[in-house]
Amino acid sequence: MHRDSLTIAAIRTAVLLFVITIFLSSCATIYFERDGKELPPILAQDEIIRPYVTLGRIQTTADMSFATVPNLQEWGFRTLREEASKMGADAVMLPEVTSYPTTYLFFPGNEYRATGMAIKFK
């Protein structure tokens, strides 16, 4: 009887680990892809060795309260990559993610801003 309960516990643990693995891998797919395509990377200027054309400057902003502070760098890079993907860019360069304190009718908050240049390789 004791051996059967250990086997059932091992099976439950294996199923739980499998479900968690599937959940985490699906979240990674959503984060790195948009409409089935991989999002453009963020590149430093010294990583760009091919000629390119600048498609335009990307700037996104979000107003949030201090209570909902996200991982600022992660939010900024994700939104820059998503906007560059909409423009048909191959990469994003010169990323800058900043935060400015704001006030709305006595309520403190933050304005998050992400800027970068969308480029397309020739």
C-alpha positions as CSV (number, residue, x, y, z in Angstrom):
1,M,0.0,0.0,0.0
2,H,2.8,2.4,0.9
3,R,4.5,1.7,-2.5
4,D,1.4,2.5,-4.5
5,S,1.0,5.9,-2.8
6,L,4.6,6.8,-3.7
7,T,4.0,5.8,-7.3
8,I,0.9,8.0,-7.4
9,A,2.8,10.9,-5.9
10,A,5.6,10.5,-8.5
11,I,3.1,10.5,-11.3
12,R,1.3,13.6,-10.0
13,T,4.7,15.4,-9.7
14,A,5.7,14.4,-13.2
15,V,2.4,15.7,-14.6
16,L,2.7,18.9,-12.7
17,L,6.2,19.5,-14.0
18,F,5.1,18.8,-17.5
19,V,2.2,21.3,-17.3
20,I,4.5,24.0,-15.8
21,T,7.0,23.4,-18.6
22,I,4.3,23.7,-21.3
23,F,3.0,26.9,-19.7
24,L,6.5,28.5,-19.5
25,S,7.4,27.6,-23.0
26,S,4.2,29.1,-24.4
27,C,4.8,32.4,-22.5
28,A,8.3,32.6,-24.1
29,T,6.8,32.1,-27.5
30,I,4.3,35.0,-26.9
31,Y,7.1,37.3,-25.6
32,F,9.5,36.8,-28.5
33,E,7.1,36.5,-31.4
34,R,4.5,38.7,-33.0
35,D,2.1,37.2,-35.5
36,G,4.3,34.1,-35.9
37,K,7.4,36.2,-36.7
38,E,10.4,36.8,-34.5
39,L,10.7,40.4,-33.2
40,P,13.6,42.5,-34.5
41,P,16.6,42.5,-32.2
42,I,18.1,45.5,-30.4
43,L,21.6,46.0,-31.6
44,A,24.5,48.2,-30.5
45,Q,26.0,50.4,-33.1
46,D,29.2,48.4,-33.2
47,E,27.2,45.2,-33.9
48,I,25.9,46.7,-37.2
49,I,28.4,45.8,-39.9
50,R,26.0,45.9,-42.9
51,P,24.7,49.0,-44.6
52,Y,21.2,50.1,-43.5
53,V,18.5,52.6,-44.0
54,T,16.9,54.4,-41.1
55,L,13.1,53.9,-41.2
56,G,12.4,56.3,-38.4
57,R,12.5,57.1,-34.7
58,I,10.4,55.1,-32.4
59,Q,9.0,56.6,-29.2
60,T,6.5,55.0,-26.9
61,T,5.2,56.2,-23.5
62,A,3.2,54.7,-20.7
63,D,1.8,56.4,-17.6
64,M,1.7,54.2,-14.6
65,S,1.4,54.7,-10.8
66,F,4.2,53.9,-8.5
67,A,2.3,50.9,-7.3
68,T,2.6,49.2,-10.7
69,V,6.3,49.6,-11.5
70,P,7.3,47.1,-14.2
71,N,10.8,45.9,-15.1
72,L,11.5,49.2,-16.9
73,Q,14.3,47.9,-19.2
74,E,12.2,44.8,-20.2
75,W,9.1,46.9,-20.9
76,G,11.1,49.4,-23.0
77,F,12.9,46.9,-25.1
78,R,9.7,44.8,-25.7
79,T,7.7,47.8,-26.9
80,L,10.5,49.1,-29.1
81,R,10.8,45.7,-30.8
82,E,7.0,45.4,-31.2
83,E,6.8,48.9,-32.8
84,A,9.8,48.1,-35.1
85,S,8.1,44.9,-36.2
86,K,5.0,46.9,-37.2
87,M,7.3,49.2,-39.4
88,G,8.9,46.2,-41.1
89,A,12.3,46.9,-39.5
90,D,15.2,44.4,-39.3
91,A,16.6,45.8,-36.0
92,V,16.4,48.6,-33.4
93,M,19.5,50.6,-32.5
94,L,20.3,53.4,-30.0
95,P,17.6,52.2,-27.4
96,E,17.0,54.5,-24.5
97,V,14.5,53.7,-21.7
98,T,13.7,56.4,-19.1
99,S,11.3,57.2,-16.3
100,Y,10.0,60.6,-15.2
101,P,7.9,61.3,-12.1
102,T,4.5,62.9,-12.7
103,T,1.5,63.9,-10.7
104,Y,-2.2,63.5,-11.6
105,L,-4.5,65.5,-9.2
106,F,-2.3,64.8,-6.1
107,F,-1.6,61.2,-7.2
108,P,2.0,60.4,-7.8
109,G,2.9,58.4,-10.9
110,N,5.6,57.8,-13.5
111,E,5.8,58.3,-17.2
112,Y,7.9,55.6,-18.8
113,R,9.4,56.4,-22.2
114,A,11.3,54.2,-24.7
115,T,13.0,55.6,-27.8
116,G,15.1,54.0,-30.5
117,M,15.8,54.0,-34.2
118,A,14.2,51.4,-36.5
119,I,16.5,50.3,-39.3
120,K,16.3,48.0,-42.3
121,F,19.4,46.4,-43.8
122,K,20.1,47.0,-47.5
